[in-house]
Amino acid sequence: MGVTGEYFRYKHLFWKQPSEKDRDEAIQVANKIRCDVCAAIVGALVRKAKSFSEDHLADVLEGGAEYERTGDAVHDRMLEHKKGCNKHFKDELIAEGFTLKSCKDVIPGRNDSEPCLFQDESQKPNEQSMDSYEMWKECLFYACEQTVSRFGDSLAQYLADALPGASDRTAVIRTGCELQARCLGRPAADSGSQGAPTAEKPVPGAGKKKGRRR
């Protein structure tokens, strides 16, 4: 088996090489949490944007970054690939204390064991934990890939139109994730089941951005 994406996202894979079954499971969980993941990531990125212009919003959604080389081959390889959702799921979620919990443990009135995105700012991880593979982290990555990365251009255009003057930016961002980033699932014309989440694997080339006027 060749080198897979996990080796570009983490420095430490302590137990075993992730299997195709592990990836399939992570993608299935990502389907269930991608609206919350999209809203959390986009909300954080909007706060970092220089303005609400389409270009500035697209820039933060794309997540381009440059890092100085450290001389540690493994660390430098990880930083070289720390762009887009490889960057967002760590910087905007894991580093900020987000994790996955059973919904019944964190949402009043829920009694099911479905996964829910949960933030505990008192439990932010250290650097080694950030750079260590765990399957739940891959769920966050794939949820980002399915939404923020795949539909970044549409999101940027929508947000540039909707955010200026909005009284409830959180609601605007959530609507953008649902309608533009399709976090609820493909439209009926595409899937035959309106609003039904779809188990989508990353598509080669997905998330590549078309050129924008500068």
Contacts in CASP RR format, 6 or more apart in sequence:
PFRMAT RR
TARGET T0000
AUTHOR 0000-0000-0000
METHOD contacts of the structure
MODEL  1
MGVTGEYFRYKHLFWKQPSEKDRDEAIQVANKIRCDVCAAIVGALVRKAK
SFSEDHLADVLEGGAEYERTGDAVHDRMLEHKKGCNKHFKDELIAEGFTL
KSCKDVIPGRNDSEPCLFQDESQKPNEQSMDSYEMWKECLFYACEQTVSR
FGDSLAQYLADALPGASDRTAVIRTGCELQARCLGRPAADSGSQGAPTAE
KPVPGAGKKKGRRR
1 17 0 8 1.000
4 17 0 8 1.000
4 18 0 8 1.000
5 81 0 8 1.000
6 13 0 8 1.000
6 18 0 8 1.000
6 133 0 8 1.000
6 138 0 8 1.000
7 13 0 8 1.000
7 77 0 8 1.000
8 77 0 8 1.000
8 78 0 8 1.000
8 80 0 8 1.000
8 81 0 8 1.000
8 86 0 8 1.000
9 78 0 8 1.000
9 81 0 8 1.000
9 86 0 8 1.000
9 90 0 8 1.000
9 133 0 8 1.000
9 137 0 8 1.000
9 141 0 8 1.000
10 78 0 8 1.000
10 131 0 8 1.000
10 132 0 8 1.000
10 133 0 8 1.000
11 74 0 8 1.000
11 75 0 8 1.000
11 78 0 8 1.000
11 131 0 8 1.000
11 132 0 8 1.000
12 128 0 8 1.000
12 131 0 8 1.000
12 132 0 8 1.000
12 133 0 8 1.000
13 132 0 8 1.000
13 133 0 8 1.000
14 132 0 8 1.000
14 133 0 8 1.000
18 133 0 8 1.000
18 135 0 8 1.000
18 138 0 8 1.000
22 135 0 8 1.000
22 138 0 8 1.000
23 138 0 8 1.000
25 135 0 8 1.000
26 135 0 8 1.000
26 138 0 8 1.000
26 139 0 8 1.000
26 141 0 8 1.000
26 142 0 8 1.000
27 142 0 8 1.000
27 199 0 8 1.000
27 200 0 8 1.000
27 201 0 8 1.000
28 199 0 8 1.000
29 100 0 8 1.000
29 115 0 8 1.000
29 136 0 8 1.000
29 139 0 8 1.000
30 37 0 8 1.000
30 139 0 8 1.000
30 140 0 8 1.000
30 141 0 8 1.000
30 142 0 8 1.000
30 143 0 8 1.000
30 145 0 8 1.000
30 146 0 8 1.000
31 143 0 8 1.000
31 146 0 8 1.000
31 197 0 8 1.000
31 198 0 8 1.000
31 199 0 8 1.000
31 200 0 8 1.000
32 114 0 8 1.000
32 115 0 8 1.000
32 197 0 8 1.000
33 100 0 8 1.000
33 115 0 8 1.000
33 116 0 8 1.000
33 117 0 8 1.000
33 139 0 8 1.000
33 140 0 8 1.000
33 143 0 8 1.000
34 143 0 8 1.000
34 144 0 8 1.000
34 146 0 8 1.000
34 147 0 8 1.000
34 183 0 8 1.000
34 197 0 8 1.000
35 147 0 8 1.000
35 174 0 8 1.000
35 177 0 8 1.000
35 178 0 8 1.000
35 183 0 8 1.000
35 184 0 8 1.000
36 116 0 8 1.000
36 117 0 8 1.000
37 89 0 8 1.000
37 93 0 8 1.000
37 117 0 8 1.000
37 140 0 8 1.000
37 143 0 8 1.000
37 144 0 8 1.000
37 147 0 8 1.000
38 143 0 8 1.000
38 144 0 8 1.000
38 147 0 8 1.000
38 148 0 8 1.000
38 177 0 8 1.000
38 181 0 8 1.000
38 183 0 8 1.000
39 170 0 8 1.000
39 173 0 8 1.000
39 174 0 8 1.000
39 177 0 8 1.000
40 92 0 8 1.000
40 93 0 8 1.000
40 98 0 8 1.000
40 117 0 8 1.000
40 119 0 8 1.000
41 88 0 8 1.000
41 89 0 8 1.000
41 92 0 8 1.000
41 93 0 8 1.000
41 144 0 8 1.000
41 148 0 8 1.000
42 61 0 8 1.000
42 148 0 8 1.000
42 155 0 8 1.000
42 159 0 8 1.000
42 173 0 8 1.000
42 176 0 8 1.000
42 177 0 8 1.000
43 169 0 8 1.000
43 170 0 8 1.000
43 173 0 8 1.000
44 92 0 8 1.000
44 96 0 8 1.000
45 57 0 8 1.000
45 60 0 8 1.000
45 61 0 8 1.000
45 88 0 8 1.000
45 92 0 8 1.000
46 52 0 8 1.000
46 57 0 8 1.000
46 60 0 8 1.000
46 159 0 8 1.000
46 163 0 8 1.000
46 169 0 8 1.000
46 173 0 8 1.000
48 60 0 8 1.000
49 56 0 8 1.000
49 57 0 8 1.000
49 59 0 8 1.000
49 60 0 8 1.000
50 56 0 8 1.000
50 59 0 8 1.000
52 159 0 8 1.000
52 160 0 8 1.000
52 163 0 8 1.000
52 164 0 8 1.000
53 160 0 8 1.000
54 156 0 8 1.000
54 157 0 8 1.000
54 160 0 8 1.000
54 212 0 8 1.000
55 212 0 8 1.000
55 213 0 8 1.000
55 214 0 8 1.000
57 155 0 8 1.000
57 156 0 8 1.000
57 159 0 8 1.000
57 160 0 8 1.000
58 152 0 8 1.000
58 153 0 8 1.000
58 156 0 8 1.000
58 209 0 8 1.000
58 212 0 8 1.000
61 148 0 8 1.000
61 152 0 8 1.000
61 155 0 8 1.000
61 156 0 8 1.000
62 83 0 8 1.000
62 84 0 8 1.000
62 152 0 8 1.000
62 209 0 8 1.000
63 83 0 8 1.000
63 84 0 8 1.000
63 87 0 8 1.000
63 88 0 8 1.000
64 83 0 8 1.000
64 84 0 8 1.000
64 87 0 8 1.000
65 82 0 8 1.000
65 83 0 8 1.000
65 87 0 8 1.000
67 76 0 8 1.000
67 79 0 8 1.000
67 80 0 8 1.000
67 82 0 8 1.000
69 76 0 8 1.000
69 79 0 8 1.000
70 76 0 8 1.000
70 79 0 8 1.000
78 131 0 8 1.000
82 90 0 8 1.000
84 144 0 8 1.000
84 148 0 8 1.000
84 149 0 8 1.000
85 141 0 8 1.000
85 144 0 8 1.000
85 145 0 8 1.000
85 148 0 8 1.000
85 149 0 8 1.000
86 141 0 8 1.000
88 144 0 8 1.000
88 148 0 8 1.000
89 137 0 8 1.000
89 140 0 8 1.000
89 141 0 8 1.000
89 143 0 8 1.000
89 144 0 8 1.000
90 130 0 8 1.000
93 117 0 8 1.000
93 140 0 8 1.000
94 125 0 8 1.000
94 130 0 8 1.000
94 137 0 8 1.000
94 140 0 8 1.000
95 124 0 8 1.000
95 125 0 8 1.000
95 130 0 8 1.000
96 119 0 8 1.000
96 121 0 8 1.000
96 124 0 8 1.000
97 119 0 8 1.000
97 120 0 8 1.000
97 121 0 8 1.000
97 123 0 8 1.000
97 124 0 8 1.000
97 125 0 8 1.000
98 117 0 8 1.000
98 118 0 8 1.000
98 119 0 8 1.000
98 140 0 8 1.000
99 117 0 8 1.000
99 118 0 8 1.000
99 119 0 8 1.000
99 120 0 8 1.000
99 123 0 8 1.000
99 136 0 8 1.000
100 115 0 8 1.000
100 116 0 8 1.000
100 117 0 8 1.000
100 118 0 8 1.000
100 136 0 8 1.000
100 139 0 8 1.000
100 140 0 8 1.000
101 115 0 8 1.000
101 116 0 8 1.000
101 118 0 8 1.000
102 112 0 8 1.000
102 113 0 8 1.000
102 114 0 8 1.000
102 115 0 8 1.000
102 116 0 8 1.000
103 110 0 8 1.000
103 112 0 8 1.000
103 113 0 8 1.000
103 114 0 8 1.000
103 115 0 8 1.000
103 116 0 8 1.000
104 110 0 8 1.000
104 111 0 8 1.000
104 112 0 8 1.000
104 113 0 8 1.000
106 116 0 8 1.000
106 118 0 8 1.000
107 116 0 8 1.000
110 116 0 8 1.000
115 139 0 8 1.000
117 140 0 8 1.000
142 202 0 8 1.000
145 202 0 8 1.000
145 206 0 8 1.000
145 207 0 8 1.000
146 183 0 8 1.000
146 200 0 8 1.000
146 202 0 8 1.000
147 177 0 8 1.000
147 181 0 8 1.000
147 182 0 8 1.000
147 183 0 8 1.000
148 155 0 8 1.000
148 181 0 8 1.000
149 206 0 8 1.000
149 207 0 8 1.000
150 181 0 8 1.000
150 203 0 8 1.000
150 206 0 8 1.000
150 207 0 8 1.000
151 180 0 8 1.000
151 181 0 8 1.000
151 182 0 8 1.000
152 180 0 8 1.000
152 181 0 8 1.000
152 207 0 8 1.000
152 209 0 8 1.000
153 209 0 8 1.000
153 210 0 8 1.000
154 180 0 8 1.000
154 181 0 8 1.000
155 176 0 8 1.000
155 177 0 8 1.000
155 180 0 8 1.000
155 181 0 8 1.000
157 180 0 8 1.000
158 176 0 8 1.000
158 179 0 8 1.000
158 180 0 8 1.000
159 172 0 8 1.000
159 173 0 8 1.000
159 176 0 8 1.000
162 172 0 8 1.000
162 175 0 8 1.000
162 176 0 8 1.000
163 169 0 8 1.000
163 172 0 8 1.000
166 172 0 8 1.000
177 183 0 8 1.000
178 184 0 8 1.000
184 195 0 8 1.000
184 197 0 8 1.000
185 191 0 8 1.000
185 195 0 8 1.000
185 196 0 8 1.000
185 197 0 8 1.000
185 198 0 8 1.000
186 195 0 8 1.000
186 198 0 8 1.000
187 194 0 8 1.000
187 195 0 8 1.000
188 194 0 8 1.000
188 195 0 8 1.000
191 198 0 8 1.000
END
